[in-house]
Amino acid sequence: MGTARFIFAGSAALSMLATAAFADDMTGMVTRIDRLNNTISIQEMQKGTVGGSTGSAGALQEYKAKDAAMLEAVHAGDRVTYSATDTNGTGTLTKLQKQ
């Protein structure tokens, strides 16, 4: 019983860490927008890098937009700052702003 609680507590802590990692403002470049499915793909830019060399690009993530209006102000190729949350393994944008 004690081991089960420890494993559960560790799992819960990891879930909170993953969600918290999405909560901070991130910077990236829009690579694709699917307005029919209300999704956007963003190439995350690594923090603390200067310039736009290919070595500074992070992971490519696809997010569901909280509402369709968020996607109207941006286009593929735009640099953006954004915040997202992780809900059941699906990233959902909570903030999207063109730079």
Order of alpha helices (4+ residues) and beta strands (2+ residues): alpha-beta-beta-beta-alpha-beta-beta
